[in-house]
Amino acid sequence: PNPSRDPLRTPPTRLSDAQKASRKIKKGLKTEMTKRLHDAVVKHLQEQKYAVELLSRAHNVTPKYVNDMIGSQTKYHTAHKIHLTNALIHAKAKEMNSDQPIGSRYTLGELREMVAEDPQMKNLTRDEKTTYVSALREHREQKVSSVRANNIAAARDVLVTTERVIKELDDLRVRTGTYATVYVVRGHINDTIQSTMHGTDNSEDFWEDVYDSPLADVLRQYEQWACTQNQS
């Protein structure tokens, strides 16, 4: 006999036929629910793929370009979720820097230390936390509204200027036989500027023949690169 085993341990109770039948039914229901979820996910992905294909055809870009845009927007919104620490630092910055001239304001590191040492910012109630977070959210929304207004004017400027440049290049092609390719992309993920590509005559063939990439793919890569240059 094994001395490490407990001789007084009660053997497990055998399931009755009714209990076995009940467990079998539950297992069957769980399997059916899993199958339904799987089928629903497959259907959703198929519908999403179809929607992406419609968007890509409507805007003359590749499906990969649309999927990359969806992914970048998702990452952006996830990254900008408001955390309590950021809300407290924002409140402290508003308190300490409002009357300070540019160049004399407290740095982020200094503000973070002030928050850590401020007894009024410790052991906060749920309502107090909500108030701080709401204040930062309102501040961000106001900034976004201001940026959006500026973006509308900028997008209009880009559109008008790009159309003029394209027309001049097309006219130049007719007069002189020159070739040109134009890419105009936004420089920040929040910009509402519509990225544009244009090739005079059959310039598009150059990108596919030499670089094995259609103009739309090059545009997408260029836009992704541009948006990483000024992430601040």
N, C-alpha and C positions, 0 to 999 in steps of 0.2 A: 504494500500500500504506500501511496505517496503521502509523506507526513505534512507536506505543504497544503494538501487539500483539506477542506473543512468537511469532516464527516457528518456535521449536523446541517449542512446546507440543504435547503428544501429544493427538491427537483422541480423544474418548471412545469406549470400546469398545462395539461394538454387542452388544445382548443376543441370545443364541441363542434359538431357538424354545422350548427347554425352560425357559430362564430367564423368558421372557415368559409361558409357561403357568403357571410357579410363582408369579409375581407376580400374575397374574390370579386364581389360586386364593386367595392370601392376601388380596387385595382383597375377593374375594367373602365370605371368612370374616369379615373385619372388618365388612363391611356387615351380615352376618347377625347378628353379635354386637351391633352397635349397635341393630339392629331389635329383638332380644330384650330388650335393656336398656330401650329405649323402651316396649315393650309391658308390661314388668314395672312400670315407673314409672307408666304409665297405670292398670294394674290396682291398684297400691298406692293411688294417689290416689282411685280410685273406692271402694275399701274404706274408706279414711279418711273420705271424704265420707259414706258410709253410716253409719259408726260415730258421726260427729259428729251426724248427724241423729237417731240413736237416743238419744244422750245429751241432745240438746236437747229431745226429746219427753218423755223420762223425767223431766227436771228442770224442765220448763216454762220453758225459756229459748230464745232464738234460736240458730241454728247459728253466727251471727257471734259471739255471746257465748262459746260454747265455743271457737271458733277463737282468739279474743282471749286466753282463759285459757291455751290451749296455747302461744301465742306469748309471753306474759308469763313463763310458767314457763321456757321455753327461754332467753329473754334473761337471766333471773335466774341460772340455772345456769351459763350461759356467762360472765356477769360475775363469778361467784364462783369461777372457776378459780384454783387456788393458784399464785402465781408465787414464784420464789425470793426476789425482793426483799422481798415482803411477809413471807415466812417468816423472813428474816434480821432484819427490823425487829421482828417478834413476839418473836424470841429475845432481841434486845437490850432490848426493853421489859420482858421478864420478868426479865432480869438487873439492869436499872437502876432499875426502878420498883416492884419487889415490896415493898421496905421503906420506900417513900416515902409520906407521907400525901397524901390527895387535895388538890390545889391546889399541891403541890410537885413533882409528877411531871414528867418530861421530856416535851416535846411531840413530835409526830410528826416535825416538821422537825428537831429536835435529835437524835432517835433515828436519823433517816436519815443525818445527818452522822456520827454515831458509827459507823454501819455502814460508811460509805464510808472512814473513817479507821482502822478496826480491821483490822490485818494478818492476824488469825486468820480473818477472813471473806473473804479474797481467795484466789484460786487453789484453790478447794475441789475435793476429789475428788467423783466421782459419788456415792459412799456418803454423804459429808458433806452434800451437797446434798439427798439423799433423806431424811436424818435431820431436817434443818431443816424441809423441806416436810411430812414426816409429823407432826412436832410441832405445826405450825400446823393441819393437817387434824384431828388428834385434839382440839385445843382448840376448833375450830369445831363439831365433832360433839357435844362435851359441851355447848356453848352451845345448839345446836339442840335437844338432848334436854331441857334445862332449859326452854327456851322452849316446846317442844311440851307438856310437862307443864302449864305455866301456861296454854297455849292451850286445853287440854282443859277445864279448869275455867272459863275465860272463855267458851268456846263454849257450855257448858252454861248459864252465867248468862245469856248473850244469848238463847239459845233459850227458856228459861223466862220471862224478862222480856218478850220479844217476843210470846210466846203470850198472856201476861196482858194486854198492851196491846191486842193485836188483839181479844181477847174483850171488853175494856171498851169499845173503840170500836164494835164491832158492837152491843153492848147499848145504847150511847148512841144509835146510829142508830135502833134500834127505839123507844127512849123519846122521842127528841126530833126525829128526822128529819134529823140532821146528816150531812154527808159528810166523809170523811177518807181520806187516802192516806198510807201509812207505807212508808218505805224504811229498812232497816237493813243497812249494809254494813260489811265489814271495813276497817280503817284501815291494814293492812300486808299486803304480798304473801304473807308467811309465816303469817299468821293462818289458823286452821282454822275460823273463824266462817263459818257458812253465811249468805250474803246473802239477805235476805227482802224481799218486797214484798206489800202488801195494800191493797185499796181497798174501802171499805164500799159496799154496794149496787152501783150501776153506775158507780162513780167511775173505773173503768178506761177507760170510754168518753171521759171528759174528755181524757185524754192523747192518745188517738188522734184525736179530733175537733178539738182545738185545736192540739196540737203535732205531730200526724201521727206520733206515736211510741207504740208499745205499751209497756205498763208494764215489760216485760222489757228493752227497749232502754234506757229511762231508768235502770233499775237498773244495767245494765252500765256505762253512762257515768258514773253516780254513783260506782260502785265504783272505776273506773279513776281518777277524779279524787281520790277519798279516799286511794287507795294512793300517790299522788304527793305528798301533803301532808307525810308524815313518813318520808322515805326513809332517814334516818340511823339 
